[in-house]
Amino acid sequence: MIRVAIDGPAGSGKSTIAKNLASKLDFEYIDTGAMYRAITLKALKSGINLEDESQYTFLQDTVLDIQNGKYIMDGEDVSESIRSVLVTNNVSTPSKLEVVRNYLVNYQRKICNQKNCIVDGRDIGTVVLPHAEVKIYLDATIECRARRRMLERKEKGINLTLDATIKEIELRDWKDSTRKISPLRCPEDAFVIDSTELSIDEVVSQIIKLINERSKKMSKHTYYEGQSVRGMIINVTRDAIYLTLDDETKAVIYDNDLKSYQEGQKLYDIYHEGEEFEALVKQVTKDKKTQEPLCILSTKLADEKAKLSLFEKLKEDDEIFKAKVTKVTSAGADLEYEGVKLFLPSKFIDLKEEALRTLRGQTLDVMVVYVNKDHLQVTVSNIMAMKKQHRLAKEAAFAALEEGMVVEGEVVNILPYGAIVSLGEVSGLLHQTEIDHKLVRNVASHLQVGQKVKVKILEIKDNKIALSMKALVKHPWEVLKEQYHVGDIFDGLVEKIIPAGLIIKLTDDYAGLMPRVEYSWFTNVKLEDEVHEGDTLKVKIKNIDDAKKRVSLSHKETLENTWADIKLQRGDTIDVVIAEINDKGALVNYKNVQGFLPVSEVTSAKRINRVDEVFAVGSTVSVMVRECDPSVAKLRVSAKALEIAKERATFNKYFAEQEKETPTSTIGDLIGNFDIKKEDK
């Protein structure tokens, strides 16, 4: 199994190179950035505060997987959704949180221990895969990296100057190298490649050559204690099983390292040549005869691994416990707790080596810093325990505070997301969302270190105090409700014209929406022709929605509804005045309302293209009502229909008169009359 870790600063070509390598070598490409995007997507869907580590409890129930380059989260393919603009704009916040990084680092290690893989990032070789078989650190000049980033964005339609991109890269480099958690570092054992003057193929070729060289040289010295391995049995004696591992490295497991072994058993009666066998590496050594690498295995180590779950729980619960000092070196001290060896690095205890040696055989208060089940290592800290004990000593000060109290404090620190306010012996967090009812983007523009502030205690929980300034002043919505009520009519300032209607200013903090349909009783009125931004308009408050904090406005309800008295039916005859002519017909006035006469409804006498071929603007025309709906201010009339109706009436009258003047005669009547006249002669 070969794991390739590729680190480097922004724009050095890590992702491009990693994908090319994975394709050429048929390795799995692990995009660590996509994993952080997946967690960001789930956090956004959960609606949590992205900056609050305590709200990421959903991580324990999150299942990530990579299948043929697709990213699967909780059984759903999220490969496309994690690339959305919303995720892109928010991914930096979860990525800097320790709880998220710890979760994903453990996950990344797990999948990388199962397959040949290429992994790129900024802490792969130093944090995620410190034991990677091949480590690469890609670098390039800042101008080269900025030019690459600029060209990538240009292909996506994003134009940014080279100078601006250089400044962005410089800022990103500084943030990556100075962040508290997993800063960008070049691993000491990494192969550094400067890609400034190299093509993608040249870089890929160098790395493939390096991988091939490392593969040939790799021996069992690359194995480590606690590693899970699989091999094939080649020989079994009474008290030992001999194996070859996947890379032909020799291994042996003795009866006293077999968990299932019972006294008196003969191993060759139980295990046989050709069978597969899985165990953990207990020790990496050399064969005394051949001097070849030899792994001593054990199935009992699994139990020791299980014991480490205790320390994972202690770390999760942030517990302080006492461990006995058994050995002291210049690097730190070995401790023992519940039969498990712990390591206390010298940097995690505020004592020099001489002072630490005097504590051999005594106990120290410690807390778990890191648990590495693969290497069966537990790292602890005395400094962390001391700090927590110091925090616990402040509980007395918390007892004097209650939720809902209004207190005065002093700003002692400005943070990107709020301010730390000292209340004497204890401090609280004044989150940026609690400074003002308005959105606070820059905390430093509202508060200064040393400033005295009056705050309300919102919550006291887990030795943390949540404070608020805005809770002491009225919400702008309440101020608005005191000033405005449903039914009020006032002159409103038009702040903006949008497709939905007009935005009318109400207060400095709120505006109301006047939908287009609420501007006029006439549907053919063009809003943009009559109203401009900055105009004042008489409006009426129709509704105040507390739940959505919205105000609905109307202009037409301040005007007389000229359609209210219009009572017309289809077929009615009315007189209208031609008001305006266009290519489609004419706008006509009837009483106080306006209707439409289509050009096709002007006359049946001839074919015309415009109304003014028959009627002039200002002329009065008798028409027939074709459609009238006052509720939507609609009136459609026809002169042609009235013309046809009049012609039909004239024909009907003519035929009626003809019937009266000329009686109806049959042929028999005519013949009979003829015969009588002949006989008379």
CORDAHU-V906283 format. One record per residue. RES is the residue in three letters. NEAR is the number of other C-alpha atoms within 10 Angstrom. D_LAST is the distance of its C-alpha to the last C-alpha in whole Angstrom. Layout:
res->(RES:RES)
near->(NEAR:NEAR)
d_last->(D_LAST:D_LAST)
This chain:
res->(MET:ILE:ARG:VAL:ALA:ILE:ASP:GLY:PRO:ALA:GLY:SER:GLY:LYS:SER:THR:ILE:ALA:LYS:ASN:LEU:ALA:SER:LYS:LEU:ASP:PHE:GLU:TYR:ILE:ASP:THR:GLY:ALA:MET:TYR:ARG:ALA:ILE:THR:LEU:LYS:ALA:LEU:LYS:SER:GLY:ILE:ASN:LEU:GLU:ASP:GLU:SER:GLN:TYR:THR:PHE:LEU:GLN:ASP:THR:VAL:LEU:ASP:ILE:GLN:ASN:GLY:LYS:TYR:ILE:MET:ASP:GLY:GLU:ASP:VAL:SER:GLU:SER:ILE:ARG:SER:VAL:LEU:VAL:THR:ASN:ASN:VAL:SER:THR:PRO:SER:LYS:LEU:GLU:VAL:VAL:ARG:ASN:TYR:LEU:VAL:ASN:TYR:GLN:ARG:LYS:ILE:CYS:ASN:GLN:LYS:ASN:CYS:ILE:VAL:ASP:GLY:ARG:ASP:ILE:GLY:THR:VAL:VAL:LEU:PRO:HIS:ALA:GLU:VAL:LYS:ILE:TYR:LEU:ASP:ALA:THR:ILE:GLU:CYS:ARG:ALA:ARG:ARG:ARG:MET:LEU:GLU:ARG:LYS:GLU:LYS:GLY:ILE:ASN:LEU:THR:LEU:ASP:ALA:THR:ILE:LYS:GLU:ILE:GLU:LEU:ARG:ASP:TRP:LYS:ASP:SER:THR:ARG:LYS:ILE:SER:PRO:LEU:ARG:CYS:PRO:GLU:ASP:ALA:PHE:VAL:ILE:ASP:SER:THR:GLU:LEU:SER:ILE:ASP:GLU:VAL:VAL:SER:GLN:ILE:ILE:LYS:LEU:ILE:ASN:GLU:ARG:SER:LYS:LYS:MET:SER:LYS:HIS:THR:TYR:TYR:GLU:GLY:GLN:SER:VAL:ARG:GLY:MET:ILE:ILE:ASN:VAL:THR:ARG:ASP:ALA:ILE:TYR:LEU:THR:LEU:ASP:ASP:GLU:THR:LYS:ALA:VAL:ILE:TYR:ASP:ASN:ASP:LEU:LYS:SER:TYR:GLN:GLU:GLY:GLN:LYS:LEU:TYR:ASP:ILE:TYR:HIS:GLU:GLY:GLU:GLU:PHE:GLU:ALA:LEU:VAL:LYS:GLN:VAL:THR:LYS:ASP:LYS:LYS:THR:GLN:GLU:PRO:LEU:CYS:ILE:LEU:SER:THR:LYS:LEU:ALA:ASP:GLU:LYS:ALA:LYS:LEU:SER:LEU:PHE:GLU:LYS:LEU:LYS:GLU:ASP:ASP:GLU:ILE:PHE:LYS:ALA:LYS:VAL:THR:LYS:VAL:THR:SER:ALA:GLY:ALA:ASP:LEU:GLU:TYR:GLU:GLY:VAL:LYS:LEU:PHE:LEU:PRO:SER:LYS:PHE:ILE:ASP:LEU:LYS:GLU:GLU:ALA:LEU:ARG:THR:LEU:ARG:GLY:GLN:THR:LEU:ASP:VAL:MET:VAL:VAL:TYR:VAL:ASN:LYS:ASP:HIS:LEU:GLN:VAL:THR:VAL:SER:ASN:ILE:MET:ALA:MET:LYS:LYS:GLN:HIS:ARG:LEU:ALA:LYS:GLU:ALA:ALA:PHE:ALA:ALA:LEU:GLU:GLU:GLY:MET:VAL:VAL:GLU:GLY:GLU:VAL:VAL:ASN:ILE:LEU:PRO:TYR:GLY:ALA:ILE:VAL:SER:LEU:GLY:GLU:VAL:SER:GLY:LEU:LEU:HIS:GLN:THR:GLU:ILE:ASP:HIS:LYS:LEU:VAL:ARG:ASN:VAL:ALA:SER:HIS:LEU:GLN:VAL:GLY:GLN:LYS:VAL:LYS:VAL:LYS:ILE:LEU:GLU:ILE:LYS:ASP:ASN:LYS:ILE:ALA:LEU:SER:MET:LYS:ALA:LEU:VAL:LYS:HIS:PRO:TRP:GLU:VAL:LEU:LYS:GLU:GLN:TYR:HIS:VAL:GLY:ASP:ILE:PHE:ASP:GLY:LEU:VAL:GLU:LYS:ILE:ILE:PRO:ALA:GLY:LEU:ILE:ILE:LYS:LEU:THR:ASP:ASP:TYR:ALA:GLY:LEU:MET:PRO:ARG:VAL:GLU:TYR:SER:TRP:PHE:THR:ASN:VAL:LYS:LEU:GLU:ASP:GLU:VAL:HIS:GLU:GLY:ASP:THR:LEU:LYS:VAL:LYS:ILE:LYS:ASN:ILE:ASP:ASP:ALA:LYS:LYS:ARG:VAL:SER:LEU:SER:HIS:LYS:GLU:THR:LEU:GLU:ASN:THR:TRP:ALA:ASP:ILE:LYS:LEU:GLN:ARG:GLY:ASP:THR:ILE:ASP:VAL:VAL:ILE:ALA:GLU:ILE:ASN:ASP:LYS:GLY:ALA:LEU:VAL:ASN:TYR:LYS:ASN:VAL:GLN:GLY:PHE:LEU:PRO:VAL:SER:GLU:VAL:THR:SER:ALA:LYS:ARG:ILE:ASN:ARG:VAL:ASP:GLU:VAL:PHE:ALA:VAL:GLY:SER:THR:VAL:SER:VAL:MET:VAL:ARG:GLU:CYS:ASP:PRO:SER:VAL:ALA:LYS:LEU:ARG:VAL:SER:ALA:LYS:ALA:LEU:GLU:ILE:ALA:LYS:GLU:ARG:ALA:THR:PHE:ASN:LYS:TYR:PHE:ALA:GLU:GLN:GLU:LYS:GLU:THR:PRO:THR:SER:THR:ILE:GLY:ASP:LEU:ILE:GLY:ASN:PHE:ASP:ILE:LYS:LYS:GLU:ASP:LYS)
near->(13:19:22:27:29:27:29:24:25:23:23:25:22:21:20:13:20:25:20:16:23:18:13:11:13:12:19:23:23:24:19:17:14:16:22:21:24:23:24:25:22:19:21:16:9:13:9:14:13:20:13:11:14:10:14:20:10:11:15:8:8:13:12:17:17:17:9:8:12:13:21:17:19:12:11:12:15:17:17:9:13:22:14:12:9:13:20:13:10:16:22:14:13:22:20:16:17:14:15:17:17:14:13:20:16:12:16:20:16:12:15:22:16:11:13:17:22:27:28:26:21:25:23:30:29:22:17:23:21:15:18:23:18:21:28:24:26:24:22:20:14:20:18:18:21:25:18:18:20:21:15:14:13:12:9:8:9:10:13:13:10:17:13:12:20:19:14:14:20:17:11:14:16:14:13:19:15:13:11:11:16:18:16:23:19:22:19:11:15:18:15:17:17:13:18:15:11:12:10:13:12:12:18:19:13:11:21:15:11:15:18:11:11:14:15:8:10:15:15:20:14:12:20:17:19:23:18:19:16:14:21:20:20:16:16:20:15:14:15:19:23:20:27:20:19:12:12:12:18:21:27:18:22:17:19:15:17:17:13:9:15:11:7:8:12:16:18:15:10:10:17:16:14:12:11:15:15:14:21:23:24:22:17:17:15:17:12:9:6:8:9:14:18:23:27:20:28:23:19:16:22:17:10:15:18:12:16:19:13:13:23:18:12:16:17:10:11:15:14:20:15:16:22:20:24:17:16:20:13:12:12:20:22:20:27:16:14:9:9:15:17:23:21:23:17:19:13:17:21:13:14:12:16:11:10:19:18:11:16:17:13:12:16:19:17:23:26:26:18:16:19:14:19:16:14:21:18:20:20:26:23:25:17:19:23:17:11:15:13:11:12:11:10:13:13:11:12:16:9:7:16:14:14:14:12:18:13:13:19:20:21:15:16:16:14:11:15:21:24:21:28:19:17:10:10:17:20:22:21:25:20:22:17:21:21:17:17:13:10:17:13:13:18:15:8:11:17:15:14:13:11:15:14:14:26:21:21:19:16:17:10:6:13:13:22:20:29:22:21:16:18:12:9:10:14:15:16:12:12:18:13:9:11:17:15:14:13:12:18:16:15:21:19:22:18:15:18:12:7:11:17:27:21:27:18:19:14:8:13:15:20:23:22:25:17:20:17:20:24:20:22:20:14:12:13:12:15:12:7:8:15:14:14:12:14:16:16:16:25:23:21:17:15:18:9:11:6:7:11:15:23:19:28:25:24:19:19:14:13:10:16:15:19:11:11:16:9:16:13:12:16:13:18:15:15:22:21:24:18:16:20:12:11:14:19:24:21:26:19:15:13:10:19:22:24:21:25:20:24:17:20:28:18:13:9:7:11:14:11:18:24:18:11:11:16:16:15:13:11:15:17:16:23:24:22:19:18:18:14:19:9:12:20:18:22:20:27:24:25:20:20:22:19:14:13:12:12:12:11:12:10:11:11:11:10:11:10:10:10:9:8:8:7:7:8:7:7:9:9:10:10:10:10:11:10:10:9:8:7:6:5)
d_last->(139:139:138:137:137:136:137:136:135:131:130:132:130:131:127:126:130:130:126:127:130:129:126:129:131:128:130:128:127:128:126:128:126:123:125:126:122:121:123:122:118:119:121:118:116:118:118:122:124:125:128:129:131:131:127:128:128:125:127:129:126:124:124:124:124:123:121:120:121:118:120:119:120:119:117:115:115:115:116:113:113:117:116:114:114:115:118:119:120:121:123:127:127:127:129:132:133:136:134:131:133:136:133:131:135:136:132:133:136:135:132:134:137:134:133:134:132:132:132:132:133:135:138:137:141:143:141:138:140:143:144:142:143:142:141:140:140:137:138:137:137:135:133:132:131:129:128:127:125:123:122:121:119:117:116:114:113:116:117:121:124:127:129:127:127:131:131:129:131:135:134:132:136:138:136:136:140:141:139:141:139:139:140:139:142:143:145:149:148:145:144:143:140:140:136:136:136:135:131:130:131:134:135:133:136:139:138:137:140:142:140:141:145:145:144:146:149:148:150:150:152:149:148:149:151:148:145:143:144:143:145:145:148:151:154:155:158:160:159:157:154:154:150:149:146:143:145:148:150:152:152:154:154:157:157:158:155:152:151:150:154:156:160:161:158:158:155:155:154:151:150:149:149:145:144:143:144:144:146:147:150:153:155:155:158:159:160:164:165:162:161:158:155:155:153:155:152:151:149:151:150:146:148:150:146:145:148:146:143:146:146:143:142:145:143:140:141:144:147:150:153:157:158:161:163:164:165:165:165:164:160:160:161:160:159:158:156:155:157:155:156:155:155:156:156:158:155:154:157:159:163:165:166:169:168:166:168:170:167:167:167:166:162:159:156:154:150:148:147:145:145:145:144:144:148:149:150:150:150:151:152:155:153:150:152:154:151:149:152:152:148:149:152:149:147:149:148:144:145:145:141:138:135:133:136:136:139:140:141:142:140:143:141:137:135:132:130:132:135:139:140:143:143:147:148:145:142:138:135:133:130:128:125:127:128:125:122:120:121:124:125:128:131:133:131:131:134:138:141:143:140:140:137:136:134:133:134:131:133:136:136:139:141:138:137:133:133:130:130:126:127:128:126:122:119:117:114:116:116:113:111:114:112:108:106:102:100:102:101:103:103:104:105:103:106:104:100:100:96:96:96:99:103:104:108:109:112:115:115:111:108:104:101:98:95:92:90:92:92:88:85:83:83:83:86:89:92:94:92:93:96:100:103:105:102:102:99:99:99:99:101:98:101:104:105:109:109:108:109:106:104:100:99:95:94:91:92:94:90:87:85:82:79:80:77:75:72:69:67:65:62:63:62:65:66:69:71:72:76:77:75:77:76:74:72:73:75:73:75:73:75:79:78:77:74:73:70:70:69:66:64:64:60:58:57:59:62:66:69:70:69:70:67:65:67:71:74:73:70:68:65:63:63:63:66:66:69:72:75:78:80:81:79:76:73:70:67:64:62:60:59:58:56:54:54:52:50:49:48:46:44:43:43:40:38:38:37:34:33:33:30:28:27:27:24:24:22:21:19:18:16:15:13:11:10:9:7:5:5:4:0)
